[in-house]
């Protein structure tokens, strides 16, 4: 696979470096490791209260089971970071290379999206073990120092996983609203704290005068011209 075929925007990498308060490689790597752990932890939190049955459901062809989201985001790091950059990497399970592909057609055949709900195997426990294994390998890789291209791919992978966190929430909400029992994603009620008090309203005075027009106006300026766009 070409090393330059997949990368994140330079500004995203620079943001990682800024969060690390410098551009030294050890500082950068520490910042990336921290962000990696935070994003992966957020995915675990999204799925924490969902049963294995909940994570198996695909309520419409456009959606995906939560178990699949967890596997696919992990597949990204194994496929685009660890396989190209870690010599001698032992894949968690070779079949996952195509099973959890989505639209990356250049990598080979992919399963039909509408059939993702029939993947009773691998089990949820195996998917969680897959995530744990890749997290351990990523931690070793980041500890050894990632070059610029690997860093871009990791940042892209983190953005990708955050997108799937939103998709997983949207999909499970559709699952529950399709269930005649109307289960709730959050078992605990929302906080009943009162809204903060609204500031007391008061009149404010401003000097009059001609203001710059906004948008398109059909009115003419004093010289007969149209202000057009502002």
C-alpha positions in Angstrom: 0.0 0.0 0.0 1.3 3.4 -0.9 2.5 5.3 2.1 1.0 8.6 0.8 -2.4 7.2 -0.1 -4.1 8.1 3.2 -3.4 11.1 5.4 -5.0 13.7 7.6 -4.9 17.4 7.0 -1.6 19.1 8.2 -3.6 21.5 10.4 -4.9 18.5 12.4 -1.4 17.2 13.1 -0.4 20.8 14.0 -3.3 20.9 16.5 -2.0 17.7 18.1 1.4 19.3 18.4 0.0 22.4 19.9 -1.9 20.4 22.5 1.5 18.9 23.4 2.9 22.4 23.9 5.7 21.8 21.4 6.8 20.0 18.3 9.5 17.8 19.8 8.8 14.1 18.8 8.5 12.8 22.4 6.0 15.6 23.3 4.0 15.0 20.1 3.9 11.3 20.7 2.7 11.8 24.2 -0.1 14.1 23.0 -1.2 11.6 20.4 -1.2 8.8 22.9 -3.4 10.8 25.2 -5.8 11.7 22.4 -5.9 8.1 21.2 -6.8 6.8 24.7 -9.5 9.5 25.2 -11.2 8.7 21.9 -11.2 5.0 22.4 -12.4 5.4 25.9 -15.3 7.5 24.6 -16.4 4.7 22.3 -16.4 2.3 25.2 -18.6 4.7 27.1 -21.1 5.0 24.2 -21.5 1.2 24.2 -21.1 0.5 28.0 -24.8 0.2 28.8 -25.7 -1.8 25.7 -26.3 -5.5 25.9 -24.9 -7.9 23.3 -28.4 -8.2 21.9 -28.6 -4.4 21.6 -25.3 -4.3 19.7 -26.5 -6.9 17.2 -29.5 -5.0 15.8 -29.5 -3.2 12.5 -32.9 -1.5 12.3 -32.6 -0.3 8.7 -30.2 -0.8 5.7 -28.7 2.6 6.3 -27.7 1.8 9.9 -25.1 -0.5 11.3 -25.0 -2.5 14.5 -23.1 -1.0 17.4 -20.9 -4.1 17.5 -19.9 -3.4 13.9 -19.0 0.2 14.7 -16.7 -1.0 17.4 -15.0 -3.5 15.1 -14.8 -1.2 12.1 -13.1 1.7 13.9 -10.6 -0.8 15.3 -10.1 -2.3 11.8 -9.0 1.1 10.6 -6.0 1.3 13.0 -4.9 -2.3 12.3 -5.3 -1.8 8.5 -3.9 1.7 7.9 -1.5 2.2 10.8 -0.2 -1.1 12.3 0.0 -3.3 9.1 2.0 -0.7 7.1 4.2 0.5 9.9 4.8 -2.4 12.3 7.0 -5.1 10.8 6.0 -8.6 11.6 2.6 -7.6 13.1 0.4 -10.5 13.8 -3.2 -9.6 12.9 -5.8 -10.4 15.5 -7.7 -12.5 13.0 -7.0 -12.4 9.3 -10.7 -12.6 8.2 -11.3 -9.2 9.9 -9.3 -7.5 7.1 -12.3 -7.9 4.8 -15.1 -8.6 7.2 -15.0 -5.1 8.8 -14.1 -3.1 5.7 -16.8 -0.6 4.7 -16.2 1.2 1.4 -12.5 0.8 0.8 -13.0 -1.1 -2.4 -9.3 -1.0 -3.3 -8.6 -3.4 -0.4 -10.8 -6.1 -1.9 -14.3 -7.5 -1.5 -16.6 -6.3 1.2 -19.7 -7.8 2.8 -23.1 -6.3 1.9 -23.9 -3.5 4.4 -27.5 -4.6 4.8 -26.2 -8.0 6.1 -24.2 -6.6 9.0 -26.9 -7.7 11.5 -26.4 -11.3 10.6 -22.8 -11.3 12.0 -23.6 -13.2 15.2 -20.0 -14.4 14.9 -17.6 -13.0 15.8 -19.2 -12.6 19.2 -19.2 -9.2 21.1 -16.6 -10.7 23.4 -14.3 -11.4 20.5 -14.8 -7.8 19.2 -13.9 -6.4 22.6 -10.8 -8.6 22.6 -10.0 -7.3 19.1 -10.2 -3.7 20.4 -8.0 -4.5 23.4 -5.4 -6.2 21.3 -5.2 -3.3 18.8 -5.0 -0.8 21.7 -2.1 -2.7 23.1 -0.3 -2.8 19.8 -1.0 0.9 19.2 0.4 1.7 22.6 3.6 -0.1 21.8 3.8 1.6 18.4 3.3 5.1 19.8 5.8 4.4 22.5 8.4 3.7 19.8 7.7 7.0 18.1 5.5 7.5 15.0 6.8 9.4 11.9 4.8 12.2 10.2 2.8 10.0 7.9 1.9 7.5 10.7 0.9 10.5 12.8 -1.4 11.8 10.0 -3.1 8.4 9.7 -3.6 8.2 13.5 -5.2 11.6 13.6 -7.4 10.6 10.7 -8.3 7.4 12.5 -9.3 9.3 15.6 -11.5 11.7 13.5 -13.0 8.6 11.9 -13.8 7.0 15.2 -15.4 10.1 16.6 -17.6 10.1 13.5 -18.6 6.5 14.2 -19.4 7.4 17.8 -22.1 9.8 16.5 -23.3 7.2 14.0 -23.5 4.5 16.7 -25.6 6.8 18.9 -27.9 7.7 15.9 -28.2 4.0 15.0 -29.0 2.7 18.5 -31.6 5.5 18.9 -33.3 4.3 15.7 -33.1 0.7 17.1 -34.9 1.7 20.3 -37.5 3.8 18.6 -38.3 0.9 16.3 -38.8 -1.4 19.4 -42.5 -1.5 20.5 -41.3 -1.3 24.1 -39.5 2.0 23.4 -36.5 1.3 25.6 -34.3 4.2 26.6 -30.6 4.6 25.7 -30.0 6.3 29.1 -31.5 4.5 32.0 -31.1 7.4 34.4 -33.3 10.5 33.9 -31.7 13.7 32.9 -30.6 16.0 35.6 -33.5 18.0 37.1 -31.3 20.9 37.9 -33.1 24.2 37.2 -32.0 26.4 34.4 -29.7 29.2 35.4 -31.7 32.5 36.2 -32.2 34.7 33.2 -30.6 38.1 33.4 -33.0 41.0 34.0 -34.0 42.6 30.7 -33.2 46.3 30.2 -33.2 48.8 27.4 -30.0 50.0 25.8 -29.5 53.2 23.9 -27.4 53.4 20.7 -26.5 56.3 18.5 -28.5 56.4 15.3 -27.0 56.4 11.8 -26.7 54.6 8.5 -25.8 50.9 8.9 -24.0 48.8 6.4 -26.5 46.6 4.5 -26.4 42.8 4.9 -27.2 40.5 2.0 -29.0 41.7 -1.1 -31.1 44.8 -1.1 -33.4 46.3 -3.8 -32.9 49.8 -2.3 -30.7 52.3 -4.0 -27.9 54.3 -2.5 -28.1 58.1 -2.6 -26.1 58.1 -5.9 -28.5 55.7 -7.5 -26.3 52.6 -7.3 -27.4 49.3 -5.7 -25.6 48.1 -2.5 -25.7 44.5 -3.8 -23.9 42.1 -1.5 -22.4 43.3 1.7 
